[in-house]
């Protein structure tokens, strides 16, 4: 079996490390950050390659604070560490960066930066989201079934919406429709979803809190990177022209477009684990308490990587 990679989208970390960088907020008893728990859970599930997507301007700090430490932990476990780089000017041939554009082009461009580096099935996650152990096990088991004869068979961790909401304000989620066979039929990127006493809402419109939703945890075949490259070129001819300063090439939206064309299948791997994340500064105490509770229950050791 070839390697199975975990791709961590961490290019959104600020150029100056320190206070206010949510991906680096300590949440564990020994200063662990959410990324530590994600890497632990992935390795325990069977993933044997970790790819960090970062920006060149934060590379030295990232390696010093996170990457070199994780590499030392992984060295004796046969887990490979690699880096991919997201850059605003890494765009299709013949295109130019619009005057005034200051940010890269979204999660689709981030994952595309792995092309040439990842040649095995892979999962993607956000650097600042805790997904729970079960999601990694389910995703690894699915990706282990990869065959080049089925290059368009993907998967997605399907969270229950009410398990992913913040007490502090609105969040963005991909609201999903799933058929009776457990396959994704539609995904709609939805902003400003708020928790309510009876469930969830966007503005004045209620949303079913039991809906499946995407948290940007997808499993892809290596061939997906070729599709992603084609889609990025199409994006530049359409959406990037319509809103050159703010448009983003987003994985859930592109996956939704491919679904509508009937070109791919996406198995929804339901997880009932509760999501944790520091979307707002006020979320941190809840996240710290949640990890302390998991440690008390024996889900994790205070010495996090001791059981690997």
Steps between C-alpha positions, in 0.01 A plus 500: 500500500630844407512772759183678607558871561344755728515847345468780755397840366699740716580785260254725686730527800616860542841616390590594859464217749377594845184622665185492294599220260213259553674194352769535767282549806605243763207279594666194658651457848859528371435776250379276217319670215207355307735394218685269743180309572414479129842355417482258790158373394603466137816301577311274739241435225776397257600811304874490435570830325424852622504791255490853637372767261652828607632824349868562438500810720408296810714193426784569746264577787271211412783248498639640825172498689317202345663318211838404646335378821252284311775369273698379803192325636429334165858401417497166681147409386566498126276803450622735228475878533478723192423863420296663226483874446200714415585825324280774357692497170479122448225528240422355155732587212403821325318645803618787717439593861251790502620832637390527860467124564669421832387149596548158336219333308334271755504135601489370142823679416649387832440131426616546141838606639551130588508400133829323431548435871204271571458191285295293744143522636471783748272672747484876552424688822507853637790574735276646770217244515474196729313223320500210748668160477223322313519725197864406437435128538207512257691708249813285515298182448329653197823629346669162545253364244638734234552356154605690185199343329276722715672840492181697568382320816542745787376527858410765753468502876134581559459684826165570665444875480402548865834344602697764310351831614665767711334658804671827411365582153442396142707240314531384140414140414431301185138386547456160337231284349563127520311224318374174648823324398710746698636700207521876477255651249540871577720727707424866558763720664298695758629796701399642839324193641408579858406275788153557646316355803306272262767421241666724242421785263638725228349842547130431560503163320521188718731213399457139607761448775514129407617581146828359380764761444850522361789619715753494213600141581499319166674190370630509143683285251830631359326550165283770661794738479477492120130588521578775747750652258245505218243654733742772607550607141120511453468702821735765362293533186176550696477579871843655531406746225171586670659582838877518451586628848295266717388191305626165633538156346347285774506122528135455610374718215711321238395159635139616478547603137648161410209328676249699299674387182489138616875465462589377850358310796549606862427249776390675818669345802275608783665600824317591817812642667477858619710754313724734695661812364611845601291695252466781754735594783217426742491137377835416659384422858239255365761328282750475788231348723395259224852364460542476878180295510626268222823448694307425820300239307820336375456599137840671505806488720642815655815393315311510171714291267602238757254238370625504139 
